[in-house]
Amino acid sequence: MAKPNLLIVGAGGVGQVTANKAVQFREDFGTITLTARTAPKLERIAADIQERWGQHGDAALLDTQPVNARDQQELAALIRARDIALVLNVAAPYCNATILDACIETGAAYLDTALAESEFTEDIKPPWYAYVEWPRRQRFAERKISALLGMGFDPGVVNIFCAYARKHLLDEIASIDIIDVNAGSHGRYFATNFDADVNLREIKEDVITWEDGAWKTIPRHSEWMDVSLPHVGTHRVYSMGHDELQSLAVNFPGTDRITFWMGFGDHYLKVFDVLDNLGLTSSMPVDVDGVKVAPNRLIKALLPDPASLAQGYTGKICIGVDIRGRKNGEPRRYFLWSNCDHEDNYREVGSQAISYSTGVPVITAARLVAAGKWNPQTMVHVEELDPDPFLAMMPEVGIDWQVEELPLNGGWPYPAEA
């Protein structure tokens, strides 16, 4: 079986981790190409990877080629020129449609980490995947092309945790609570850990969640709880709308409630509230001396690049799934989770843990595709695949995981321990 040539689209924090991990496990792939719009950024990442993983006199471990990922024909031409078999989309979610169409055109397999978004829009009605991804499913199936949707950590690994619980732990699933806490400190007054305009819109919008078997909308930050999680301690987490709810609600029929919770500190929310009250978190363009500008794009330009936060970032993250249901008629509750350490991840690949926790699952899945262990030959969400090969391989790529049965009422991970 020929090893597939790999194309990584995107050179932000996640792209840097993905490129590092692809090179670390390069025996599983043919050529490895990294592409984005900005040549200097590509060259910097390639030089760092060569120094980190190469030996004196080695040929280049990573090829680079600037491309506009929003131009389908330009991207398709690169896929053909490099004989690419697998495209890893870790670019901005605004690029999803053109990258998907380039893969349909060329026959290359596709993998992404987040659902498509449109600039200058807010409060899209669920299910979000129905706008860009799902309408293309039939074309992937007709051409027998694999497309794996949402293969980061959340979405991604948390979906696979749910699939593992369904396969091994529970006969019926009643509720799924996805919990994401970053207990790290980057020392900046205010910064986002990934693309600022996407991140600010997530926090700004009303919360769409799954409750009583239907979509429910509640005001942002209106539902919260205190949790105690492994290695990060006690934190307040808030209900938020998030990608994985949109597919889990479809692929886990009969589940009454599916909720995503994210931790925010008081300082972060106070700064966000000031920006929001001034209108600066809005995605909707306003006229500034005859020029249309989206306020959140201005904030993005002023905030630190998320990739720049890595050096000096301390602390850990914990992301997991609290899942309840029945086994052999008896109620059961489990927590499946992973931790990452900002300082450890920086030493290994020069990135912070938020990027690391997304890039490692991408390459874990890419290795399974390259080996033929995951080959759906249609468009799927990752919870539709066998979770066992992925969870067996992810620790080797860089992230361990744990599972623990919890008390049914109260106790860890929530409410918070006294």
Secondary structure, DSSP 8 states (H G I E B T S, - for coil): ----EEEEE--SHHHHHHHHHHHHTGGG-S-EEEE-S-HHHHHHHHHHHHHHH--TT---SSEE----TT-HHHHHHHHHHTTEEEEEE-S-GGGHHHHHHHHHHHT-EEEESS----TT-----S-GGGTTTGGGHHHHHHTT--EEE--BTTTBHHHHHHHHIIIII-SEEEEEEEEEEE--B---SS--SS-HHHHHHHHHS-EEEEETTEEEEE-TT-SEEEEEETTTEEEEEEEE--HHHHHHHHHSTT-SEEEEEEE--HHHHHHHHHHHHTTTT--S-EEETTEEE-HHHHHHHHS--GGGG-TT-BSEEEEEEEEEEEETTEEEEEEEEEEEEHHHHHHHHS--HHHHHHHHHHHHHHHHHHTTSS--SSEEEGGGS-HHHHHHHHHHHT---EEEE--SSS-TTSS---
